[in-house]
């Protein structure tokens, strides 16, 4: 089959690789019909995530048609499914608490060593996201092997377009969980750093959960426009002093809730960010954390911070004093996708949540490397690229 | 002065003299190394004990184990993978056991890799059971060292941890998780 493979920093290629097969009883093989490039794929593309190996197949946002099932799968050939990016067994203690992204068993035993050393306990398995999270082949390919297929994939009713449901795989539940983690109360003012897909879905989710105001922060005018369409007020941090603006816009209180949807590659010319970049390039530190610092400083006393943004390693100049003295609460984590799928599918079917606005480009799988470059270089216009393995070249 | 013993398992001690002292109480002083690892498994202790006690089940999740032949109620024969497609074999016998709770074993005196240990199964309420594997083995040397390096992947504690994770996966999910994309990759991984 054809698949998008990683070979190094800014080097991804479409190669011919071995087809996947049923390996374990609960497996299914999915023929991919749509698969997106995620903002977090850019962290891999930029070489920020350790334990990548040449030839790894990327992609963790995908859906398609069931073409083969193992004896323990509950799926049927021909069904259309969206597959969560988190690989969860459904039977361990954490899955029992619906903490699917903390599943004990999704990650192969040998791969768990790295996470245990780095983080104290091993990570669960994710598709196409380094060997830290299992080394599973991802879905930017013609076919993918899906383990524990009786637990993860959600069956999509006939007649519902791929574009409407594809983002159930990651970014919609991630934006939703970000808002849920912030424990939004009616009347709250919510500030969201980053108007990428997760930030924009956080904006929608926050309003659905009763937020009175949402203030969205970015530097791409087009992305701020999208946030505005969902009712958010906006701050362009290249034009405006973010902290000062947030304080003024909230009558000197600060937002009740701050959501960091930016993460380890925060952009912008700020002193701390420049130092972080130098440290990252010399391996003294790995993460640029300007957005979370600013969120902690801006958040009102006793407020709540939610951090769907991806961080991988160590940071410094973390304002722990402000965090403690103001009595803030921080919730974060990879998304427990399986927990949110039925409810979010219903919300989509009832028209309460729209996800199709996000898609700016549709490309054939063969053009995936161009897609990565575009997504990386032109973040204003390119909000989301969906790869269609069935699409002819240049048909987009 | 604080008491020098705390409540932590002896295998986690920073002081090698304390570990030696403890192990020497259990076996003759042969400079054995002690490995101790625990895992919590979301299944009843009785079920886990019964599965483990039937030693022929163990190769289903222990990657380096080719086969275990049960010779009688107490004795068994173990075949383990070694480098270059070879195998190493030994006899072991059960030295102690308590139904549903504990199995202790020791290898026969002439075993290539002398080892003994015990596996405990303790009820952990809503979380299932805590399984603790404790192994004492001779530090490897020479040819046997190479075999042991494969067997224990250089670091016995890591190897024990991996075997327990696979045991947990098998008992909780019915299969051992793998990222192999097809049968060929799976065979490469397990050989």
Interface residues (C-beta under 8 A of the other chain):
Chain A: X18 X19 X20 X21 X23 X24 X25 X26 X72 X89 X90 X91 X92 X93 X96 X104 X105 X106 X107 X108 X109 X110 X111 X112 X113 X116 X125 X134 X135 X136 X137 X145 X147 X148
Chain B: X40 X42 X127 X128 X158 X161 X162 X163 X165 X166 X168 X169 X172 X173 X174 X175 X176 X177 X178 X179 X180 X181 X182 X183 X184 X185 X186
